[in-house]
């Protein structure tokens, strides 16, 4: 049945969905245009296939390094140093990096970190769910805030939460209603910011119904920060992400510079967002242009400046720290650092936080990802994973046109979060399977089945949400932790050794090989 449904999911998919939308002619017209565009893209790809091998030549060049290569920097980082011209570079010791393996571990770690936080808790997510596990998380925040006031020497603990406005406002009981008690009880310590895309405005905002309005644009940063400890993830604050929805989670321990940067970034996005009030209304920050009532161009310019100021300021700080670390007398081995007790060991892992906020003309993630894929030469291996296989055409061309080996891990339809959903959403897994089928058809037509391999993640009773890319080279590893949409942050890390917890097998993956679902399509 699954194979038959997948095979039937052709360009007519969106046309078939139109029958499910009575009384919504505007949305039906939109889906109709998407169907037409899908058909045109399919025909265009068929005509263009012979030129795919020119993709690396036609892609943007690697950004030029404005300063000469640093001869004192550890070998293995040289070829990635150009990234620090775009974003701040953070050097850490791999012993401070831990990769978590399960949703339960992620949930328990967050609760534990909240309970011992003394100075700051910063949480950025798409939304906060409304179930008992989410309430448990809110209760942890409330308890920690209460203790901060009752302590013999009260702390200045601040809690800042950034969510998306449309997703966080969906339904009667939603993210906003979950957080209102915290705002009402601790108004001086708690801030809740709701990002509203500037693209959803005017008549469009009035006509597009709930849920569908989330397709226009979202706040998609996922970072969870407790004092100087940071969790970088793709997981939202919802029960499935705490139980049976597989994602990726990187825990950075005692990394004050990184924690400061993400605090400033979330504050910046929060400043251009709507501020939730204790009576469930929202207000803009004083002096800020309204995201959907004010002038769109003026709002986007102000938001660009606010975010880029954070990036540029952190870049300048880290460049000074880089010079002190590698060009001064403070470089220590791990053994020497342990003996000294008050000086840090030499970093062996570098983290570059990439920002993608296209409405604000910030496309750093896009530039770096395309450059890394362009630079993937013969002998390199690229590991790509995504819960929603919907690569941009530029990425598809680069995968098919470069010489590196690709191992791509996808969600099988059964572990797609929309599998079994009612209405239009229930057809989404079939749409992704159709895209996967088209891509694999191009791989086969170019005779690249040995170079580009696809696998599907499957695990009974689970869903799959992990998004990431690892580029393995002889001179080190570069990893882009996610392909995200809307306003998002994705870190790149370059490491000479695997962080703790990194060496683990992929479980529940089934190969897309002859005889499996993708390969058997005509």
Secondary structure as the mmCIF struct_conf table of DSSP 4:
data_model
#
loop_
_struct_conf.conf_type_id
_struct_conf.id
_struct_conf.beg_label_comp_id
_struct_conf.beg_label_asym_id
_struct_conf.beg_label_seq_id
_struct_conf.end_label_comp_id
_struct_conf.end_label_asym_id
_struct_conf.end_label_seq_id
HELX_RH_AL_P HELX_RH_AL_P1 UNK A 2 UNK A 8
BEND BEND1 UNK A 10 UNK A 10
TURN_TY1_P TURN_TY1_P1 UNK A 11 UNK A 12
HELX_RH_AL_P HELX_RH_AL_P2 UNK A 13 UNK A 18
TURN_TY1_P TURN_TY1_P2 UNK A 19 UNK A 20
TURN_TY1_P TURN_TY1_P3 UNK A 22 UNK A 23
HELX_RH_AL_P HELX_RH_AL_P3 UNK A 25 UNK A 48
HELX_RH_3T_P HELX_RH_3T_P1 UNK A 49 UNK A 54
HELX_RH_AL_P HELX_RH_AL_P4 UNK A 55 UNK A 58
BEND BEND2 UNK A 59 UNK A 59
HELX_LH_PP_P HELX_LH_PP_P1 UNK A 60 UNK A 65
BEND BEND3 UNK A 66 UNK A 67
TURN_TY1_P TURN_TY1_P4 UNK A 71 UNK A 72
BEND BEND4 UNK A 73 UNK A 73
HELX_LH_PP_P HELX_LH_PP_P2 UNK A 74 UNK A 74
TURN_TY1_P TURN_TY1_P5 UNK A 75 UNK A 76
BEND BEND5 UNK A 77 UNK A 77
HELX_RH_3T_P HELX_RH_3T_P2 UNK A 78 UNK A 85
TURN_TY1_P TURN_TY1_P6 UNK A 86 UNK A 86
BEND BEND6 UNK A 87 UNK A 87
STRN STRN1 UNK A 89 UNK A 92
HELX_RH_3T_P HELX_RH_3T_P3 UNK A 94 UNK A 96
STRN STRN2 UNK A 97 UNK A 100
HELX_RH_AL_P HELX_RH_AL_P5 UNK A 103 UNK A 116
BEND BEND7 UNK A 118 UNK A 119
STRN STRN3 UNK A 120 UNK A 124
BEND BEND8 UNK A 126 UNK A 126
STRN STRN4 UNK A 128 UNK A 128
BEND BEND9 UNK A 131 UNK A 131
HELX_RH_AL_P HELX_RH_AL_P6 UNK A 132 UNK A 150
BEND BEND10 UNK A 151 UNK A 151
TURN_TY1_P TURN_TY1_P7 UNK A 152 UNK A 153
STRN STRN5 UNK A 158 UNK A 164
HELX_RH_AL_P HELX_RH_AL_P7 UNK A 165 UNK A 168
TURN_TY1_P TURN_TY1_P8 UNK A 169 UNK A 169
BEND BEND11 UNK A 171 UNK A 173
HELX_RH_AL_P HELX_RH_AL_P8 UNK A 175 UNK A 185
TURN_TY1_P TURN_TY1_P9 UNK A 187 UNK A 189
STRN STRN6 UNK A 190 UNK A 195
TURN_TY1_P TURN_TY1_P10 UNK A 198 UNK A 199
BEND BEND12 UNK A 200 UNK A 200
HELX_RH_AL_P HELX_RH_AL_P9 UNK A 202 UNK A 207
BEND BEND13 UNK A 208 UNK A 208
HELX_LH_PP_P HELX_LH_PP_P3 UNK A 209 UNK A 209
TURN_TY1_P TURN_TY1_P11 UNK A 210 UNK A 211
HELX_RH_3T_P HELX_RH_3T_P4 UNK A 212 UNK A 215
BEND BEND14 UNK A 216 UNK A 216
STRN STRN7 UNK A 219 UNK A 219
STRN STRN8 UNK A 223 UNK A 226
TURN_TY1_P TURN_TY1_P12 UNK A 227 UNK A 228
STRN STRN9 UNK A 229 UNK A 233
BEND BEND15 UNK A 234 UNK A 234
STRN STRN10 UNK A 237 UNK A 237
BEND BEND16 UNK A 238 UNK A 238
HELX_RH_AL_P HELX_RH_AL_P10 UNK A 239 UNK A 243
TURN_TY1_P TURN_TY1_P13 UNK A 244 UNK A 244
STRN STRN11 UNK A 245 UNK A 246
STRN STRN12 UNK A 249 UNK A 252
BEND BEND17 UNK A 254 UNK A 254
HELX_RH_AL_P HELX_RH_AL_P11 UNK A 256 UNK A 271
TURN_TY1_P TURN_TY1_P14 UNK A 272 UNK A 272
BEND BEND18 UNK A 273 UNK A 273
STRN STRN13 UNK A 274 UNK A 276
TURN_TY1_P TURN_TY1_P15 UNK A 278 UNK A 279
BEND BEND19 UNK A 280 UNK A 280
STRN STRN14 UNK A 282 UNK A 284
HELX_LH_PP_P HELX_LH_PP_P4 UNK A 285 UNK A 285
TURN_TY1_P TURN_TY1_P16 UNK A 286 UNK A 287
HELX_LH_PP_P HELX_LH_PP_P5 UNK A 288 UNK A 290
TURN_TY1_P TURN_TY1_P17 UNK A 291 UNK A 293
BEND BEND20 UNK A 294 UNK A 294
HELX_RH_AL_P HELX_RH_AL_P12 UNK A 296 UNK A 327
BEND BEND21 UNK A 328 UNK A 329
HELX_RH_AL_P HELX_RH_AL_P13 UNK A 334 UNK A 340
BEND BEND22 UNK A 341 UNK A 343
HELX_LH_PP_P HELX_LH_PP_P6 UNK A 344 UNK A 347
STRN STRN15 UNK A 349 UNK A 357
HELX_RH_3T_P HELX_RH_3T_P5 UNK A 358 UNK A 360
TURN_TY1_P TURN_TY1_P18 UNK A 361 UNK A 361
STRN STRN16 UNK A 362 UNK A 363
HELX_RH_AL_P HELX_RH_AL_P14 UNK A 364 UNK A 375
TURN_TY1_P TURN_TY1_P19 UNK A 378 UNK A 379
STRN STRN17 UNK A 381 UNK A 386
BEND BEND23 UNK A 387 UNK A 388
HELX_RH_AL_P HELX_RH_AL_P15 UNK A 393 UNK A 401
BEND BEND24 UNK A 402 UNK A 402
BEND BEND25 UNK A 404 UNK A 404
STRN STRN18 UNK A 405 UNK A 411
HELX_RH_3T_P HELX_RH_3T_P6 UNK A 413 UNK A 415
BEND BEND26 UNK A 416 UNK A 416
TURN_TY1_P TURN_TY1_P20 UNK A 417 UNK A 420
BEND BEND27 UNK A 422 UNK A 422
HELX_RH_3T_P HELX_RH_3T_P7 UNK A 423 UNK A 427
HELX_RH_AL_P HELX_RH_AL_P16 UNK A 428 UNK A 445
TURN_TY1_P TURN_TY1_P21 UNK A 446 UNK A 447
TURN_TY1_P TURN_TY1_P22 UNK A 449 UNK A 451
STRN STRN19 UNK A 452 UNK A 457
TURN_TY1_P TURN_TY1_P23 UNK A 460 UNK A 461
STRN STRN20 UNK A 463 UNK A 464
STRN STRN21 UNK A 468 UNK A 473
TURN_TY1_P TURN_TY1_P24 UNK A 474 UNK A 475
STRN STRN22 UNK A 476 UNK A 480
BEND BEND28 UNK A 486 UNK A 486
STRN STRN23 UNK A 487 UNK A 487
STRN STRN24 UNK A 488 UNK A 495
BEND BEND29 UNK A 496 UNK A 497
HELX_LH_PP_P HELX_LH_PP_P7 UNK A 498 UNK A 499
STRN STRN25 UNK A 500 UNK A 500
TURN_TY1_P TURN_TY1_P25 UNK A 501 UNK A 501
HELX_LH_PP_P HELX_LH_PP_P8 UNK A 505 UNK A 507
BEND BEND30 UNK A 508 UNK A 508
STRN STRN26 UNK A 509 UNK A 512
TURN_TY1_P TURN_TY1_P26 UNK A 514 UNK A 515
BEND BEND31 UNK A 516 UNK A 516
TURN_TY1_P TURN_TY1_P27 UNK A 517 UNK A 520
#
